[in-house]
């Protein structure tokens, strides 16, 4: 009777099917960078809301400890910690020059969130600055990302 050995996949096929080769969307370096940026922006808004709440507290105001009674402050601290972990993960897989330029989007998101959510006013000169930062991130990051892919 003929016995055949099971076919072994080629190295290319094996690498495609191995769990280590499959990168989940969540662990993608650019997803982690975006998560870091979003969490950092959210943290700034939460800390602002918490600081506004704690202004009315007179005890311990000088050192800022009264803010620790606000859930917004704790949400901001949590977002900062989450942002740090996402940032560190992204830095493992991309050059700092790309990561740091992409992180400039925080300077775009924070004013936009404050304008939309907190009702803060943004004058024309600030809008121009926000636009310039956004365009600068695109100009600097796009060639660097293409260079990284090579």
GROMACS elastic network, one bead per residue, 0.5 to 0.9 nm:
[ bonds ]
;  ai    aj funct       b0    kb
    4     7     6  0.85163   500
    5     8     6  0.86325   500
    8    11     6  0.89601   500
    8    14     6  0.87915   500
    9    12     6  0.79270   500
    9    13     6  0.58211   500
    9    14     6  0.58846   500
   10    13     6  0.52182   500
   10    14     6  0.61212   500
   10    15     6  0.86429   500
   11    15     6  0.60842   500
   11    16     6  0.86315   500
   12    15     6  0.52993   500
   12    16     6  0.64214   500
   12    17     6  0.89352   500
   13    16     6  0.51751   500
   13    17     6  0.64115   500
   13    18     6  0.86883   500
   14    17     6  0.53024   500
   14    18     6  0.60251   500
   15    18     6  0.52786   500
   15    19     6  0.84678   500
   15    20     6  0.81107   500
   15    21     6  0.58797   500
   15    22     6  0.85876   500
   16    19     6  0.82900   500
   16    20     6  0.89318   500
   16    21     6  0.59724   500
   16    22     6  0.69507   500
   17    20     6  0.85348   500
   17    21     6  0.70194   500
   17    22     6  0.72582   500
   18    21     6  0.53875   500
   18    22     6  0.67256   500
   19    22     6  0.53348   500
   19    23     6  0.80252   500
   20    23     6  0.71958   500
   23    26     6  0.82117   500
   23    27     6  0.64307   500
   23    28     6  0.66157   500
   24    27     6  0.53689   500
   24    28     6  0.65059   500
   25    28     6  0.52377   500
   25    29     6  0.88958   500
   25    31     6  0.71347   500
   26    29     6  0.83688   500
   26    31     6  0.62379   500
   26    32     6  0.69490   500
   27    30     6  0.84981   500
   27    31     6  0.69548   500
   27    32     6  0.65131   500
   27    89     6  0.83822   500
   27    90     6  0.86799   500
   28    31     6  0.52220   500
   28    32     6  0.62169   500
   28    33     6  0.86265   500
   28    90     6  0.80304   500
   29    32     6  0.50836   500
   29    33     6  0.61146   500
   29    34     6  0.86324   500
   29    86     6  0.87556   500
   29    89     6  0.72336   500
   29    91     6  0.79360   500
   29    92     6  0.83493   500
   29    93     6  0.62669   500
   29    94     6  0.71838   500
   30    34     6  0.60922   500
   30    35     6  0.84316   500
   30    90     6  0.70206   500
   30    94     6  0.87615   500
   30    99     6  0.89110   500
   31    34     6  0.50610   500
   31    35     6  0.60515   500
   31    36     6  0.85265   500
   31    86     6  0.88995   500
   31    90     6  0.83976   500
   32    36     6  0.60604   500
   32    37     6  0.85988   500
   32    83     6  0.88220   500
   32    85     6  0.88996   500
   32    86     6  0.51522   500
   32    87     6  0.68813   500
   32    89     6  0.69875   500
   32    90     6  0.57033   500
   33    36     6  0.50233   500
   33    37     6  0.62543   500
   33    38     6  0.86598   500
   33    83     6  0.87041   500
   33    86     6  0.64367   500
   33    87     6  0.60231   500
   33    89     6  0.83018   500
   33    90     6  0.56582   500
   33    91     6  0.84289   500
   33    99     6  0.71809   500
   33   102     6  0.77268   500
   33   103     6  0.76036   500
   34    37     6  0.50543   500
   34    38     6  0.61154   500
   34    39     6  0.84970   500
   34    86     6  0.85995   500
   34   102     6  0.83580   500
   34   103     6  0.82637   500
   35    38     6  0.51091   500
   35    39     6  0.59700   500
   35    40     6  0.83673   500
   35    82     6  0.85947   500
   35    83     6  0.69228   500
   35    86     6  0.65581   500
   35    87     6  0.83187   500
   36    39     6  0.52162   500
   36    40     6  0.59987   500
   36    41     6  0.85808   500
   36    79     6  0.88061   500
   36    80     6  0.85423   500
   36    82     6  0.72221   500
   36    84     6  0.68571   500
   36    85     6  0.77977   500
   36    86     6  0.51139   500
   36    87     6  0.54869   500
   36    90     6  0.86376   500
   36   103     6  0.81329   500
   37    40     6  0.51434   500
   37    41     6  0.61958   500
   37    42     6  0.85963   500
   37    83     6  0.70072   500
   37    86     6  0.88611   500
   37    87     6  0.83149   500
   37   102     6  0.82713   500
   37   103     6  0.59749   500
   37   104     6  0.84147   500
   37   105     6  0.69171   500
   37   106     6  0.56623   500
   37   109     6  0.84808   500
   38    41     6  0.51760   500
   38    42     6  0.60944   500
   38    43     6  0.84961   500
   38    79     6  0.89205   500
   38    83     6  0.78735   500
   38   105     6  0.89336   500
   38   106     6  0.73476   500
   38   109     6  0.78437   500
   39    42     6  0.50091   500
   39    43     6  0.59624   500
   39    44     6  0.86789   500
   39    76     6  0.86722   500
   39    78     6  0.89127   500
   39    79     6  0.51510   500
   39    80     6  0.65733   500
   39    81     6  0.87616   500
   39    82     6  0.67961   500
   39    83     6  0.52161   500
   39    84     6  0.89262   500
   39    86     6  0.89784   500
   40    43     6  0.50448   500
   40    44     6  0.64452   500
   40    45     6  0.89224   500
   40    76     6  0.84787   500
   40    79     6  0.64405   500
   40    80     6  0.57608   500
   40    81     6  0.89400   500
   40    82     6  0.84058   500
   40    83     6  0.56642   500
   40    84     6  0.84105   500
   40   106     6  0.69991   500
   40   110     6  0.87100   500
   41    44     6  0.52794   500
   41    45     6  0.65710   500
   41    46     6  0.87824   500
   41    79     6  0.86891   500
   41    80     6  0.89526   500
   41   106     6  0.56943   500
   41   107     6  0.81621   500
   41   109     6  0.62423   500
   41   110     6  0.52034   500
   41   113     6  0.81055   500
   42    45     6  0.52024   500
   42    46     6  0.61177   500
   42    47     6  0.85199   500
   42    75     6  0.88513   500
   42    76     6  0.70543   500
   42    79     6  0.68255   500
   42    80     6  0.85455   500
   42   109     6  0.88376   500
   42   110     6  0.75942   500
   42   113     6  0.82871   500
   43    46     6  0.50763   500
   43    47     6  0.59752   500
   43    48     6  0.84680   500
   43    72     6  0.88829   500
   43    73     6  0.84537   500
   43    75     6  0.70590   500
   43    77     6  0.67250   500
   43    78     6  0.77127   500
   43    79     6  0.51330   500
   43    80     6  0.57920   500
   43    83     6  0.86898   500
   44    47     6  0.51509   500
   44    48     6  0.61422   500
   44    49     6  0.87258   500
   44    76     6  0.66345   500
   44    79     6  0.88539   500
   44    80     6  0.85234   500
   44   110     6  0.70869   500
   45    48     6  0.50501   500
   45    49     6  0.62920   500
   45    50     6  0.86234   500
   45    72     6  0.87900   500
   45    76     6  0.75608   500
   45   110     6  0.70925   500
   45   113     6  0.75024   500
   45   114     6  0.68236   500
   45   117     6  0.88604   500
   45   118     6  0.82715   500
   46    49     6  0.51319   500
   46    50     6  0.61434   500
   46    51     6  0.85157   500
   46    71     6  0.88425   500
   46    72     6  0.50814   500
   46    73     6  0.62221   500
   46    74     6  0.83527   500
   46    75     6  0.63709   500
   46    77     6  0.85949   500
   46    79     6  0.87334   500
   47    51     6  0.59562   500
   47    52     6  0.84995   500
   47    67     6  0.89643   500
   47    72     6  0.61504   500
   47    73     6  0.50255   500
   47    74     6  0.81582   500
   47    75     6  0.78065   500
   47    76     6  0.51823   500
   47    77     6  0.77999   500
   48    51     6  0.50419   500
   48    52     6  0.61411   500
   48    53     6  0.86461   500
   48    72     6  0.82190   500
   48    73     6  0.81209   500
   48    76     6  0.87437   500
   49    52     6  0.51390   500
   49    53     6  0.63149   500
   49    54     6  0.87644   500
   49    70     6  0.88934   500
   49    72     6  0.62228   500
   49    73     6  0.76868   500
   49   118     6  0.84015   500
   50    53     6  0.50773   500
   50    54     6  0.62172   500
   50    55     6  0.87947   500
   50    67     6  0.63032   500
   50    68     6  0.84374   500
   50    69     6  0.87196   500
   50    70     6  0.56408   500
   50    71     6  0.71794   500
   50    74     6  0.84442   500
   50    76     6  0.83658   500
   51    54     6  0.51286   500
   51    55     6  0.63334   500
   51    64     6  0.85956   500
   51    66     6  0.89892   500
   51    67     6  0.61383   500
   51    70     6  0.83076   500
   51    72     6  0.83378   500
   51    73     6  0.73587   500
   52    55     6  0.54627   500
   52    56     6  0.79146   500
   52    67     6  0.88846   500
   53    56     6  0.64763   500
   53    57     6  0.79075   500
   53    67     6  0.75752   500
   53    70     6  0.71757   500
   53    72     6  0.86861   500
   54    57     6  0.52712   500
   54    58     6  0.83701   500
   54    61     6  0.77913   500
   54    64     6  0.82049   500
   54    65     6  0.89364   500
   54    66     6  0.59229   500
   54    67     6  0.50243   500
   54    68     6  0.84453   500
   54    69     6  0.78889   500
   54    70     6  0.71696   500
   55    58     6  0.74425   500
   55    61     6  0.73844   500
   55    66     6  0.83736   500
   55    67     6  0.81875   500
   56    61     6  0.87880   500
   57    60     6  0.78875   500
   57    61     6  0.66682   500
   57    66     6  0.64652   500
   57    67     6  0.84064   500
   58    61     6  0.55405   500
   58    62     6  0.86055   500
   58    66     6  0.79880   500
   59    62     6  0.80930   500
   59    65     6  0.85391   500
   59    66     6  0.67340   500
   60    63     6  0.59317   500
   60    64     6  0.63267   500
   60    65     6  0.56862   500
   60    66     6  0.55953   500
   60    67     6  0.89816   500
   61    65     6  0.65158   500
   61    66     6  0.57841   500
   61    67     6  0.80676   500
   62    65     6  0.79575   500
   62    66     6  0.88127   500
   63    66     6  0.80129   500
   64    67     6  0.57928   500
   64    68     6  0.78840   500
   65    68     6  0.55512   500
   65    69     6  0.79342   500
   66    69     6  0.58887   500
   66    70     6  0.79371   500
   67    70     6  0.55402   500
   67    71     6  0.87803   500
   67    72     6  0.86879   500
   67    73     6  0.64400   500
   67    74     6  0.89455   500
   68    71     6  0.76851   500
   68    72     6  0.88150   500
   68    73     6  0.62602   500
   68    74     6  0.70249   500
   69    72     6  0.87988   500
   69    73     6  0.78100   500
   69    74     6  0.84347   500
   70    73     6  0.54016   500
   70    74     6  0.67979   500
   70    75     6  0.88387   500
   71    74     6  0.51281   500
   71    75     6  0.61271   500
   71    76     6  0.85833   500
   72    76     6  0.60943   500
   72    77     6  0.85745   500
   73    76     6  0.50194   500
   73    77     6  0.61949   500
   73    78     6  0.86028   500
   74    78     6  0.60927   500
   74    79     6  0.85443   500
   75    78     6  0.50492   500
   75    79     6  0.61562   500
   75    80     6  0.86142   500
   76    79     6  0.50736   500
   76    80     6  0.61543   500
   76    81     6  0.86535   500
   77    80     6  0.50646   500
   77    81     6  0.62667   500
   77    82     6  0.86543   500
   78    81     6  0.51590   500
   78    82     6  0.61877   500
   78    83     6  0.84988   500
   79    83     6  0.59200   500
   79    84     6  0.84747   500
   80    84     6  0.61133   500
   80    85     6  0.87730   500
   81    84     6  0.50625   500
   81    85     6  0.64635   500
   81    86     6  0.87850   500
   82    85     6  0.52764   500
   82    86     6  0.62925   500
   82    87     6  0.85416   500
   83    86     6  0.51456   500
   83    87     6  0.59549   500
   83    88     6  0.85349   500
   84    87     6  0.50185   500
   84    88     6  0.61138   500
   84    89     6  0.85839   500
   85    88     6  0.51388   500
   85    89     6  0.61758   500
   85    90     6  0.86302   500
   86    89     6  0.51119   500
   86    90     6  0.61475   500
   86    91     6  0.85789   500
   87    90     6  0.51700   500
   87    91     6  0.61203   500
   87    92     6  0.87946   500
   87    99     6  0.83496   500
   88    91     6  0.51011   500
   88    92     6  0.65175   500
   89    92     6  0.53751   500
   89    93     6  0.72730   500
   90    93     6  0.55616   500
   90    94     6  0.62844   500
   90    95     6  0.89681   500
   90    99     6  0.75925   500
   91    94     6  0.52821   500
   91    95     6  0.65942   500
   91    96     6  0.64308   500
   91    99     6  0.68995   500
   92    95     6  0.80897   500
   94    97     6  0.84469   500
   94    98     6  0.69325   500
   94    99     6  0.67377   500
   94   148     6  0.80616   500
   95    98     6  0.55794   500
   95    99     6  0.64002   500
   95   100     6  0.86766   500
   95   148     6  0.82778   500
   96   100     6  0.57347   500
   96   101     6  0.82919   500
   97   100     6  0.54425   500
   97   101     6  0.62959   500
   97   102     6  0.87268   500
   97   141     6  0.86157   500
   97   144     6  0.81574   500
   98   101     6  0.53030   500
   98   102     6  0.61962   500
   98   103     6  0.86065   500
   98   140     6  0.81859   500
   98   141     6  0.59847   500
   98   142     6  0.89862   500
   98   144     6  0.62855   500
   98   145     6  0.70196   500
   98   148     6  0.89091   500
   99   102     6  0.51602   500
   99   103     6  0.61174   500
   99   104     6  0.89061   500
   99   141     6  0.85466   500
  100   103     6  0.50227   500
  100   104     6  0.67568   500
  101   104     6  0.53516   500
  101   105     6  0.79583   500
  101   136     6  0.86159   500
  101   137     6  0.59068   500
  101   138     6  0.88013   500
  101   140     6  0.69405   500
  101   141     6  0.62404   500
  102   105     6  0.59461   500
  102   106     6  0.84332   500
  102   137     6  0.61611   500
  102   138     6  0.82881   500
  102   140     6  0.86942   500
  102   141     6  0.65230   500
  103   106     6  0.58293   500
  103   107     6  0.81226   500
  103   137     6  0.84984   500
  104   107     6  0.55626   500
  104   108     6  0.73048   500
  104   133     6  0.72404   500
  104   134     6  0.78143   500
  104   136     6  0.87527   500
  104   137     6  0.64465   500
  105   108     6  0.50264   500
  105   109     6  0.61981   500
  105   110     6  0.86561   500
  105   133     6  0.76114   500
  105   134     6  0.65698   500
  105   137     6  0.70054   500
  106   109     6  0.50515   500
  106   110     6  0.59669   500
  106   111     6  0.87500   500
  107   110     6  0.58041   500
  107   111     6  0.69993   500
  107   130     6  0.73007   500
  107   133     6  0.73786   500
  107   134     6  0.84183   500
  108   111     6  0.60517   500
  108   112     6  0.65084   500
  108   113     6  0.88855   500
  108   130     6  0.55359   500
  108   131     6  0.77950   500
  108   133     6  0.68927   500
  108   134     6  0.64522   500
  109   112     6  0.51153   500
  109   113     6  0.59950   500
  109   114     6  0.84625   500
  109   130     6  0.89279   500
  110   113     6  0.52410   500
  110   114     6  0.60871   500
  110   115     6  0.85153   500
  111   115     6  0.59706   500
  111   116     6  0.85374   500
  111   120     6  0.82932   500
  111   122     6  0.78200   500
  111   130     6  0.79957   500
  112   115     6  0.50533   500
  112   116     6  0.61130   500
  112   117     6  0.83002   500
  112   122     6  0.87822   500
  112   130     6  0.88020   500
  113   116     6  0.51076   500
  113   117     6  0.55026   500
  113   118     6  0.72396   500
  113   119     6  0.87539   500
  114   117     6  0.53538   500
  114   119     6  0.62573   500
  114   120     6  0.56564   500
  114   121     6  0.83690   500
  115   118     6  0.58878   500
  115   121     6  0.60421   500
  115   122     6  0.68485   500
  116   119     6  0.56821   500
  116   120     6  0.75846   500
  117   120     6  0.80683   500
  122   125     6  0.81303   500
  122   126     6  0.60146   500
  122   127     6  0.65599   500
  123   126     6  0.54314   500
  123   127     6  0.63552   500
  123   128     6  0.88075   500
  124   127     6  0.50087   500
  124   128     6  0.62383   500
  124   129     6  0.86883   500
  125   128     6  0.50506   500
  125   129     6  0.63128   500
  125   130     6  0.87324   500
  126   130     6  0.60889   500
  126   131     6  0.84809   500
  127   130     6  0.50733   500
  127   131     6  0.61313   500
  127   132     6  0.85489   500
  128   131     6  0.51036   500
  128   132     6  0.61404   500
  128   133     6  0.86948   500
  129   132     6  0.50156   500
  129   133     6  0.62002   500
  129   134     6  0.86149   500
  130   133     6  0.51984   500
  130   134     6  0.62683   500
  130   135     6  0.86823   500
  131   134     6  0.51170   500
  131   135     6  0.61375   500
  131   136     6  0.84348   500
  132   135     6  0.50887   500
  132   136     6  0.59110   500
  132   137     6  0.85550   500
  133   137     6  0.61655   500
  133   138     6  0.86693   500
  134   137     6  0.51934   500
  134   138     6  0.63973   500
  134   139     6  0.87015   500
  135   138     6  0.50894   500
  135   139     6  0.60836   500
  135   140     6  0.85834   500
  136   139     6  0.50467   500
  136   140     6  0.60136   500
  136   141     6  0.82373   500
  137   140     6  0.53489   500
  137   141     6  0.57038   500
  137   142     6  0.81056   500
  138   141     6  0.53592   500
  138   142     6  0.57473   500
  138   143     6  0.87966   500
  139   142     6  0.59101   500
  139   143     6  0.73226   500
  140   143     6  0.64566   500
  140   144     6  0.67840   500
  141   144     6  0.51349   500
  141   145     6  0.60096   500
  141   146     6  0.86128   500
  142   145     6  0.52890   500
  142   146     6  0.63492   500
  142   147     6  0.86526   500
  143   146     6  0.50742   500
  143   147     6  0.60452   500
  143   148     6  0.85677   500
  144   148     6  0.61001   500
  144   149     6  0.86957   500
  145   148     6  0.50190   500
  145   149     6  0.63638   500
  145   150     6  0.89975   500
  146   149     6  0.52263   500
  146   150     6  0.67529   500
  147   150     6  0.54476   500
